[in-house]
Amino acid sequence: MSEPAPAGYVDPRAHVRAEVLAAAGAGATVVDALVGSVTVSGHCVEVGTDVGPISADRVLLATGAFSGHGDTPLAGLDVEYALHTQLYVALEGDEADRLAGMPSIIAKHADPTGDLYLTPPVPDAVRPGHHVLKIGMPQDDHVRVSVADLSAWYRTDGDPATAARLDRILRGLLPELRVADSWTGSCVTTYTPTGHPAIDWVGPGVEVGAGRIACCVGGNGYAAKCAPALGGLAAGMLLGDPWPTEVDRDLFRARFLS
Ligand SMILES: Cc1cc2nc3c(=O)[nH]c(=O)nc-3n(C[C@H](O)[C@H](O)[C@H](O)COP(=O)(O)OP(=O)(O)OC[C@H]3O[C@@H](n4cnc5c(N)ncnc54)[C@H](O)[C@@H]3O)c2cc1C
C-alpha cells in the first residue's frame, strides 16, 4: 500500500525538540535530569533526580523502555521488548539525487522475521552535504530483560548477523547502491499484553481513586505516529477528565507481573 504525502517520516529528535518548545511555551519548566526515584510522600510526589529533589502534586511517567529504572511504582510492569538492529549507509556523491522521491517503507510479512523499515536518504547531521539512509529490523522474539541489560544492548552496535542480513536486503531493494560508508546501531521497542500503551494510575492511592502517579508506557512500535492522541489520553486522565467513551478503557490498563 502506498500512502502519498503528507505521509512520510518524522525526525524523532526534531519531534522531541518541538514538544519541549511547545511545553515551555505553554508555561512548563523543563528539567533535563535522570530520575532515580518516584515516591508518594504525604500529599505530594517526591521525584529524586540527579539535579536534586522535585515535589509535585501529580506525576506522569512516560519513561518508555526504561520504566523499571530506580525506585518506581512501575517496577514489575508487564512489558516485553523487541531488540532492533539498524544499518546506516552514507551515500556517495549524487546517490541522494538518484533516490529522490524514495518513500519510507515499512514491510510487514506473514512471517515476521522478514519485517523491516527503511527510510529515504536524509542529510547527515555529522557530515554536512552528505546523506544517510537507514534500514532496520527487530530480532525475532520479544524478550523480558532487566534495565541493566537494556542499557548494555543500547551500547552495542546491534546484532552482526542481523546487520549482514539488512545489508543483503538493502542491496536487493536498491541495486548498485553506491555506499561511501556504513555503520550499525541498536534500539528497543516496548510491548504490553494488550498491544496498546499502559495509560493508567499506578502506585499508592489507586485503589481508592486517589492516585498521584500515572503512566503512559509501552508504545508497541506505533507510538511515534500516534503521539498526540496517546499524550492526549494521558493528559486528560491526569487532569481528571472522563475517559473518552470511544476508546476501550481496558486496552490501556497497566498490568503487572504477579
Ligand atoms: C528503530 C525504531 C523504529 C520505530 N519506528 C516507528 C514508526 O515507524 N512509527 C511509530 O509510530 N513508532 C515507531 N517506533 C516506536 C516509537 O519510537 C515509540 O513507540 C515511541 O518513541 C514511544 O514513546 P515514549 O514517549 O513512550 O517513549 P520514549 O520515546 O522511549 O521516551 C521515553 C523517554 O523517557 C526518558 N527516561 C526514561 N527513564 C528515565 C529516567 N529514569 N529519568 C529521566 N528520563 C528517563 C528516556 O530517556 C526517553 O527520553 C520506532 C522505534 C524504534 C526504536
The ligand as a MOL file (V3000), in Angstrom:
LIG
                    3D

  0  0  0     0  0            999 V3000
M  V30 BEGIN CTAB
M  V30 COUNTS 53 58 0 0 0
M  V30 BEGIN ATOM
M  V30 1 C 14.0390 1.7560 15.3820 0
M  V30 2 C 12.6610 2.1950 15.7500 0
M  V30 3 C 11.7480 2.4780 14.7560 0
M  V30 4 C 10.4750 2.9160 15.0950 0
M  V30 5 N 9.6040 3.2270 14.0890 0
M  V30 6 C 8.3930 3.7150 14.4030 0
M  V30 7 C 7.4850 4.1070 13.3830 0
M  V30 8 O 7.7770 3.9860 12.1900 0
M  V30 9 N 6.3000 4.6170 13.7520 0
M  V30 10 C 5.9390 4.7600 15.0620 0
M  V30 11 O 4.8430 5.2470 15.3420 0
M  V30 12 N 6.7700 4.3840 16.0490 0
M  V30 13 C 7.9780 3.8650 15.7540 0
M  V30 14 N 8.8280 3.4720 16.7440 0
M  V30 15 C 8.3250 3.4450 18.1220 0
M  V30 16 C 8.3320 4.7860 18.7890 0
M  V30 17 O 9.6210 5.3630 18.6840 0
M  V30 18 C 7.9460 4.5710 20.2510 0
M  V30 19 O 6.6810 3.8970 20.3200 0
M  V30 20 C 7.8420 5.8920 20.9760 0
M  V30 21 O 9.0640 6.5990 20.9220 0
M  V30 22 C 7.4740 5.6500 22.4320 0
M  V30 23 O 7.3960 6.9020 23.0470 0
M  V30 24 P 7.5190 7.0420 24.6130 0
M  V30 25 O 7.3970 8.5020 24.8990 0
M  V30 26 O 6.5870 6.0830 25.2780 0
M  V30 27 O 8.9770 6.5180 24.9750 0
M  V30 28 P 10.3900 7.0730 24.5250 0
M  V30 29 O 10.3160 7.7260 23.1870 0
M  V30 30 O 11.3350 5.9350 24.7220 0
M  V30 31 O 10.6890 8.2230 25.5960 0
M  V30 32 C 10.9400 7.9020 26.9420 0
M  V30 33 C 11.8500 8.9770 27.4910 0
M  V30 34 O 11.9560 8.8190 28.9000 0
M  V30 35 C 13.3120 9.0200 29.2560 0
M  V30 36 N 13.5580 8.3300 30.5300 0
M  V30 37 C 13.3400 7.0310 30.8370 0
M  V30 38 N 13.6640 6.7850 32.1120 0
M  V30 39 C 14.1170 7.9590 32.6260 0
M  V30 40 C 14.6170 8.3490 33.9040 0
M  V30 41 N 14.7130 7.4890 34.9210 0
M  V30 42 N 14.9950 9.6420 34.0790 0
M  V30 43 C 14.9000 10.5370 33.0630 0
M  V30 44 N 14.4260 10.2330 31.8290 0
M  V30 45 C 14.0500 8.9530 31.6210 0
M  V30 46 C 14.0960 8.4100 28.1030 0
M  V30 47 O 15.4150 8.8990 28.0970 0
M  V30 48 C 13.2750 8.8960 26.9210 0
M  V30 49 O 13.6830 10.1800 26.5280 0
M  V30 50 C 10.1100 3.0410 16.4480 0
M  V30 51 C 11.0400 2.7560 17.4520 0
M  V30 52 C 12.3020 2.3320 17.1040 0
M  V30 53 C 13.2930 2.0310 18.2030 0
M  V30 END ATOM
M  V30 BEGIN BOND
M  V30 1 1 1 2
M  V30 2 1 2 3
M  V30 3 2 2 52
M  V30 4 2 3 4
M  V30 5 1 4 5
M  V30 6 1 4 50
M  V30 7 2 5 6
M  V30 8 1 6 7
M  V30 9 1 6 13
M  V30 10 2 7 8
M  V30 11 1 7 9
M  V30 12 1 9 10
M  V30 13 2 10 11
M  V30 14 1 10 12
M  V30 15 2 12 13
M  V30 16 1 13 14
M  V30 17 1 14 15
M  V30 18 1 14 50
M  V30 19 1 15 16
M  V30 20 1 16 17
M  V30 21 1 16 18
M  V30 22 1 18 19
M  V30 23 1 18 20
M  V30 24 1 20 21
M  V30 25 1 20 22
M  V30 26 1 22 23
M  V30 27 1 23 24
M  V30 28 2 24 25
M  V30 29 1 24 26
M  V30 30 1 24 27
M  V30 31 1 27 28
M  V30 32 2 28 29
M  V30 33 1 28 30
M  V30 34 1 28 31
M  V30 35 1 31 32
M  V30 36 1 32 33
M  V30 37 1 33 34
M  V30 38 1 33 48
M  V30 39 1 34 35
M  V30 40 1 35 36
M  V30 41 1 35 46
M  V30 42 1 36 37
M  V30 43 1 36 45
M  V30 44 2 37 38
M  V30 45 1 38 39
M  V30 46 1 39 40
M  V30 47 2 39 45
M  V30 48 1 40 41
M  V30 49 2 40 42
M  V30 50 1 42 43
M  V30 51 2 43 44
M  V30 52 1 44 45
M  V30 53 1 46 47
M  V30 54 1 46 48
M  V30 55 1 48 49
M  V30 56 2 50 51
M  V30 57 1 51 52
M  V30 58 1 52 53
M  V30 END BOND
M  V30 END CTAB
M  END
